[in-house]
Amino acid sequence: MKLIKIVLSIVSVLYPLTIVFMPKFTFIAVSILAMLWGIKYLFSKDSFDAVLSLFFIVVFFVRGLEYAYPILVNLALSIIFLYSLKTTPMITKFALLKEPGLDKHGLNYTRNLTILWIGFFIINALISFVLAMFDDKTAWAIYCGVISYILIALFIVGEMIYRRKFIKNVKKI
């Protein structure tokens, strides 16, 4: 299962670049993604995996849908994070794995961070959508295949730096 996740991650990252800069290989990329998401579903029984596998099967038949993948993934992540606010916010779940005794300030911080991630995913989906509407898909490919991943990394690193400072300040109080 770990190998499936690694290959799925690599193909997903390369997907936007492949369909724009190597369109003859779009069929192969779509086939691989449909198969990998299907295999992942067989192991996980997660309906999200099944939906993505079916999505790539439909992409075979409906021209233009190949540009919807990053939009769907970002919207799905925003919904998952939003839904988690009803119980334990997603970032709080991650934080509790590392720090099981998270105090009230930490819980509020991780809740607010979950809300920021929701906003990030929605904005990312909107940018992906707008760029997909352009005739020239180069900007879409570069944004979805490179820039969005850089933004995610910057968000994570920036948050880690801020959190270290935030936690230091909270402990001084």
Phi, psi and omega in degrees: 000324180297318179298320178300314181296320180295311180296319179299317178297315181296312181295322179296320179292320182280342185309306181300322180292322180295311186290339179264315186266345177222062187302337178294341181261004180302316180302319180292315180298316179296318180297315180297316180294319178299316181292314182295317178295324177295316178296317179300319178299319180302326179275322187267331188059023178276122184298332177300318178297319179294318180298317180292323176298314178296322177304313182290332174293317179295326180303331177304325190257341185241105181295135179103335180291341181299340180274354183275345185306306180297328179294311180298317180297315180294320178293321178297316178296320179296322178292317178299314180294319179298314180299326181294340179294340179289333181238258177252116181305145186306312181293328176297319177301316179296316182295322181293337176295323182270322182231087184299334182261044182298128182279181183301319179296319179295320179296318177295318180299312183291329175296313179295324178294323176299319179296320177297319178297322177301312178300317178301312182296321179294314179298318179299318178296318180296316178297316178300318179296311182299315180293329178292338181281341179289148177296316178276114185273005181300313180299320178300312182297316181292319179294308185287332183262346182225297189299317182298325178288324175295318178298319177299314180298317178297320178298314181295311181295316178300319179294320180297317178296313180298317182298317179301317179292317180299314182294322177299314181295321180293321181290336178286336184283000000 
